[in-house]
Amino acid sequence: CINISNDEERKTFCGTFEYMAPEIINGATYKFSTDIWSLGVLLYEMTHGYSPFIVKDKDKDPRDELFENIKNRNYTINKKLSNNCMDLIDKLLTTNIQERLNIEDIFTHPWIIENQMEMINILNRLNPSASEKKILVSLSNKGPLQRVKPQLNNNYEYDNDVINDNLG
């Protein structure tokens, strides 16, 4: 069982700079919410094709500028994205930890809900051998993931009965 609400505090300065949450850069203690920030960076990259926190000033130390961009949320978002997608990115890349989405809110966000079947179809196309078991991903508005059971063939089955109805 994976504990997705790990409240253990950490204070290590580690990770890929572009994915670091502001609290890590500031040297504060942090929890699981830093991973939520990194997910926001990843979603931004997937929808834009590049990192949200671009370094432009050639006269500055690139790491200093990158860290300032992260701490100040200095990024632009493509207005051609759906409102729900822009909203999700914005709520993942929130510098205030208390305002940043938690894992449950991500799974029930409208952009995730409206795209859940397409995500499942993509996962199944990527791993056709899982067609008998299906790769189950619980992204429904009935609740977040409860437990993850690793399967022998490296597929993951999410232990929520919600998605079974949608997979047919």
Phi, psi and omega in degrees: 000132178262130178270106183273358178245043182298119181259012180291127179277144178228163178216021180281146176261094183212160177120172175284128188308316184297339183258357183291136175282155181304325182294329176291314180300323181281356179077016180277161172290152183214166180232204183302336184298340176293328177291328177295318176303311181300324175298321177297319177298316180296316178298319177301311181299321181292329182267344182245332182092005179202168182290146179291332188252078186280138176266124184243327186281108183287345180273349181261160170294122184303323180292320178298315180294319178300313181296321176295318178299319179294310183298328182261006183052045182274088176212159175244149183243141179291116183288355177279348176291158177295155178302321180293322178294314178300320180296317180296314178301314181300320182283337175280324181264048177262128184287332178281114185301323181292336180267344180293142179300148171261175186298323180296319180293328178295313183293341180252008179292142182305324180294321178293314181300315184289344181247007187298318182291324177296320178297317179295318178298319178297314179300318179292325176292325180290334182226074183299335180293347179271007187300329179289319184268338187062149172267111186267128178231117182273102180240024187278166178278007177271355177149164181279177175303141177257306181216151175243127179249111177293137177261160183299327183266026176068013171274160178237133180247121180273130190275058171235136180278353184301315187285335182304321179296328183279337183275340177069000000 
